Amino acid sequence: MNFPLIPVLVVTTTLAVVGAWWLLKAPAPKPDESAAPVHATSKAKTIAVQKAEEPIKLVADATGLSPAEFSRMMQNLVDDASTEERKAAQAGLTATCNLEQAVVFYSAARLKVKGKVDPGALRGFLGAMGGRFRAIAMAEFLKQHPKGDVAMDSILHGWAKVQSQEALNWFQSLPETFPSRQAMLQAVLWGMSTANAKNGLAAYRTMSVADQNSTSAIYGLSNGLVQNSGLQGLNLLLAEVNDPLVFTKILQASLGRASKQPPELFVPWMADYVELDAKLAESWQAAAKEWQSKAPDKFAEWFREGKSRLPPALQQALAL
């Protein structure tokens, strides 16, 4: 039997339209998330966050650490060196790092100096780099920070302690307009005089009068001399000074370290200078009272003979 063609076409078309409408209305199947590819950038960010949150495992050898890993570890140790383990780790990393690691760490850590990181913590590290790598260290750091930056003079300080003449030659090659020249002047004289008092004084004598009388030179040289040989080292410098203003300036600059000498040494030594400056007198009186408290008989013996060198006010303050 032959069926009419037109009714069949109508039925077929109707079914096709209904099927298409149903597919459009049905919810799309959820993708299999376990098999879905992770975008590379998103994955990298996730790993970075995970690493940042991981506790740092302390090591004392920088060998094999990437510059970024070394920087992160050193920043953590500089922020908190409260235990012997952490101090040992910091010392070990400082002794074994390379210059690429050192520069990356410094470039990050210097930004925190105005916050919670003490520049003193960076100074010890940079001094060690100067001592280990000398001219190469200075060149590498200046590539990244050509004007000098926070505490970078400590590189020269460490360098001057191990190769004094080499470090002095480098300093003398600096143009007068170098931004951190004064800091470098202080550093080279401090390092040289810490290592050898006579070498430090010899370098000082070769400098211009302006440099010799500058606060930077006086502070660096006088503190280095005290570190090298105590108050006797400072006497070597004072013996060469004829200008009373410069003489007082030297005493003021070195007071912090000089006053840490044993009071039985500092008190008699400073007694002749207490009238030059109020801070000198204040520091001297504190040391005298400490000596009087710890060894009253020894102090009394000195005071009986030495009180005539003191102004009346101090004589009265310390009278037995």
RANORBEL-V554653 format. One record per residue. N is the residue number from 1. RES is the residue in three letters. PHI is phi in degrees with one decimal (* if undefined). OMEGA is omega in whole degrees, 0 to 359 (999 if undefined). Layout:
BEGIN
n->(N,N)
res->(RES,RES)
phi->(PHI,PHI)
omega->(OMEGA,OMEGA)
END
This chain:
BEGIN
n->(1,2,3,4,5,6,7,8,9,10,11,12,13,14,15,16,17,18,19,20,21,22,23,24,25,26,27,28,29,30,31,32,33,34,35,36,37,38,39,40,41,42,43,44,45,46,47,48,49,50,51,52,53,54,55,56,57,58,59,60,61,62,63,64,65,66,67,68,69,70,71,72,73,74,75,76,77,78,79,80,81,82,83,84,85,86,87,88,89,90,91,92,93,94,95,96,97,98,99,100,101,102,103,104,105,106,107,108,109,110,111,112,113,114,115,116,117,118,119,120,121,122,123,124,125,126,127,128,129,130,131,132,133,134,135,136,137,138,139,140,141,142,143,144,145,146,147,148,149,150,151,152,153,154,155,156,157,158,159,160,161,162,163,164,165,166,167,168,169,170,171,172,173,174,175,176,177,178,179,180,181,182,183,184,185,186,187,188,189,190,191,192,193,194,195,196,197,198,199,200,201,202,203,204,205,206,207,208,209,210,211,212,213,214,215,216,217,218,219,220,221,222,223,224,225,226,227,228,229,230,231,232,233,234,235,236,237,238,239,240,241,242,243,244,245,246,247,248,249,250,251,252,253,254,255,256,257,258,259,260,261,262,263,264,265,266,267,268,269,270,271,272,273,274,275,276,277,278,279,280,281,282,283,284,285,286,287,288,289,290,291,292,293,294,295,296,297,298,299,300,301,302,303,304,305,306,307,308,309,310,311,312,313,314,315,316,317,318,319,320)
res->(MET,ASN,PHE,PRO,LEU,ILE,PRO,VAL,LEU,VAL,VAL,THR,THR,THR,LEU,ALA,VAL,VAL,GLY,ALA,TRP,TRP,LEU,LEU,LYS,ALA,PRO,ALA,PRO,LYS,PRO,ASP,GLU,SER,ALA,ALA,PRO,VAL,HIS,ALA,THR,SER,LYS,ALA,LYS,THR,ILE,ALA,VAL,GLN,LYS,ALA,GLU,GLU,PRO,ILE,LYS,LEU,VAL,ALA,ASP,ALA,THR,GLY,LEU,SER,PRO,ALA,GLU,PHE,SER,ARG,MET,MET,GLN,ASN,LEU,VAL,ASP,ASP,ALA,SER,THR,GLU,GLU,ARG,LYS,ALA,ALA,GLN,ALA,GLY,LEU,THR,ALA,THR,CYS,ASN,LEU,GLU,GLN,ALA,VAL,VAL,PHE,TYR,SER,ALA,ALA,ARG,LEU,LYS,VAL,LYS,GLY,LYS,VAL,ASP,PRO,GLY,ALA,LEU,ARG,GLY,PHE,LEU,GLY,ALA,MET,GLY,GLY,ARG,PHE,ARG,ALA,ILE,ALA,MET,ALA,GLU,PHE,LEU,LYS,GLN,HIS,PRO,LYS,GLY,ASP,VAL,ALA,MET,ASP,SER,ILE,LEU,HIS,GLY,TRP,ALA,LYS,VAL,GLN,SER,GLN,GLU,ALA,LEU,ASN,TRP,PHE,GLN,SER,LEU,PRO,GLU,THR,PHE,PRO,SER,ARG,GLN,ALA,MET,LEU,GLN,ALA,VAL,LEU,TRP,GLY,MET,SER,THR,ALA,ASN,ALA,LYS,ASN,GLY,LEU,ALA,ALA,TYR,ARG,THR,MET,SER,VAL,ALA,ASP,GLN,ASN,SER,THR,SER,ALA,ILE,TYR,GLY,LEU,SER,ASN,GLY,LEU,VAL,GLN,ASN,SER,GLY,LEU,GLN,GLY,LEU,ASN,LEU,LEU,LEU,ALA,GLU,VAL,ASN,ASP,PRO,LEU,VAL,PHE,THR,LYS,ILE,LEU,GLN,ALA,SER,LEU,GLY,ARG,ALA,SER,LYS,GLN,PRO,PRO,GLU,LEU,PHE,VAL,PRO,TRP,MET,ALA,ASP,TYR,VAL,GLU,LEU,ASP,ALA,LYS,LEU,ALA,GLU,SER,TRP,GLN,ALA,ALA,ALA,LYS,GLU,TRP,GLN,SER,LYS,ALA,PRO,ASP,LYS,PHE,ALA,GLU,TRP,PHE,ARG,GLU,GLY,LYS,SER,ARG,LEU,PRO,PRO,ALA,LEU,GLN,GLN,ALA,LEU,ALA,LEU)
phi->(*,-98.0,-86.7,-65.2,-72.8,-64.2,-57.5,-63.5,-63.2,-65.9,-64.2,-62.2,-64.9,-62.6,-62.3,-65.2,-65.5,-62.7,-64.0,-65.6,-61.2,-66.0,-64.9,-68.7,-80.0,-69.0,-65.7,-68.6,-65.4,-72.7,-69.8,-78.1,-65.4,-67.8,-100.3,-69.6,-69.4,-96.4,-59.1,-59.2,-65.4,-61.4,-65.2,-63.0,-62.4,-62.1,-63.8,-61.4,-64.7,-61.4,-65.8,-65.4,-89.6,-68.3,-64.6,-80.4,-89.2,-72.1,-131.3,-116.6,-139.1,-82.5,-58.9,89.7,-79.7,-70.3,-54.5,-67.3,-64.7,-61.7,-61.3,-61.9,-67.7,-66.9,-61.8,-62.5,-72.1,-66.3,-65.0,-148.9,-113.3,-81.3,-119.9,-64.0,-62.5,-69.9,-63.6,-65.7,-64.1,-62.3,-64.1,-66.1,-65.2,-63.7,-78.6,-117.3,-73.6,-100.1,-70.4,-62.7,-60.9,-62.9,-67.8,-63.8,-60.6,-61.7,-61.0,-82.5,-69.1,-62.4,-69.3,-96.7,-60.0,-77.3,-101.8,-101.8,-90.2,-76.0,-56.1,-58.5,-66.5,-71.7,-61.2,-61.1,-65.6,-67.5,-60.6,-65.0,-64.7,-63.9,-67.8,-81.2,-111.9,51.1,-60.4,-64.6,-61.3,-60.7,-63.2,-67.6,-68.9,-71.0,-60.0,-86.3,-134.8,-64.1,-94.8,79.7,-147.7,-48.0,67.0,-67.0,-62.1,-65.9,-61.1,-66.6,-59.3,-65.4,-63.6,-64.2,-72.1,-110.7,-139.2,-59.3,-66.7,-60.9,-66.6,-63.9,-59.6,-63.2,-59.4,-66.3,-83.9,-69.4,-69.3,-59.2,-90.3,-59.2,-54.6,-107.5,-61.3,-64.2,-65.3,-67.9,-60.4,-59.9,-67.1,-67.9,-70.7,-64.1,-63.4,-64.7,-74.1,-66.2,-75.3,-155.9,-58.7,-66.5,-65.3,-62.3,-65.1,-63.0,-65.5,-59.0,-66.0,-80.0,-86.2,-65.3,-59.4,-61.8,-68.1,-59.4,-87.8,-72.6,-59.9,-61.9,-67.0,-64.1,-64.4,-64.0,-65.9,-64.6,-70.2,-65.0,-65.1,-65.3,-62.2,-74.7,-145.9,64.7,-68.2,-65.6,-65.1,-66.5,-60.1,-60.7,-75.0,-61.7,-65.9,-96.5,-100.2,-105.9,-79.8,-62.6,-68.8,-67.7,-56.9,-64.4,-62.1,-65.4,-62.9,-65.0,-65.2,-94.6,-59.2,-56.4,-81.8,-62.1,-70.0,-85.8,-67.1,-53.6,-58.2,-67.9,-96.7,-69.0,-61.8,-63.1,-66.2,-83.0,-56.2,-76.6,-114.4,-63.6,-81.3,-76.0,-161.5,-63.4,-68.3,-63.1,-64.2,-64.1,-66.9,-62.8,-64.1,-63.0,-67.3,-63.1,-66.7,-64.4,-64.5,-61.7,-74.1,-82.1,-139.9,-58.8,-67.6,-64.3,-63.6,-60.5,-63.1,-67.1,-63.2,-60.7,-91.3,-101.9,-65.5,-65.9,-81.8,-101.5,-66.6,-52.5,-62.3,-73.9,-58.3,-68.5,-63.9,-108.6,-61.3,-83.9)
omega->(179,177,179,184,186,179,180,180,181,181,181,181,181,179,180,180,180,180,179,179,181,179,180,183,184,178,180,179,180,179,177,186,181,182,184,178,177,179,186,182,179,181,180,179,180,180,180,179,179,180,181,183,181,175,181,176,185,172,181,180,184,182,178,178,173,177,180,178,178,181,181,182,181,178,178,181,178,179,184,176,190,182,179,179,182,177,180,178,179,180,180,179,179,184,187,183,172,186,177,177,183,182,179,178,182,183,177,187,183,181,183,186,180,177,189,182,179,177,178,179,177,183,179,180,183,176,178,178,177,179,183,190,173,187,181,178,181,181,182,179,180,175,182,184,191,179,190,183,185,172,182,175,178,174,179,177,179,178,183,180,183,179,190,185,178,179,178,178,179,179,183,178,181,173,180,184,180,190,183,183,181,177,178,177,178,185,184,179,178,181,181,183,174,181,184,185,182,178,178,178,179,178,179,182,182,186,179,179,180,178,181,183,181,178,182,182,182,181,182,183,185,179,176,179,178,178,183,187,173,184,177,176,179,178,179,179,183,181,183,187,178,182,182,179,178,178,179,180,178,179,179,183,185,189,182,180,181,182,176,174,179,184,179,174,185,185,178,182,184,187,182,187,188,181,183,188,183,180,176,180,180,180,179,182,178,179,180,179,177,179,179,181,186,183,187,181,179,179,181,179,178,186,180,182,188,186,180,179,186,173,183,183,179,175,181,182,184,182,182,999)
END
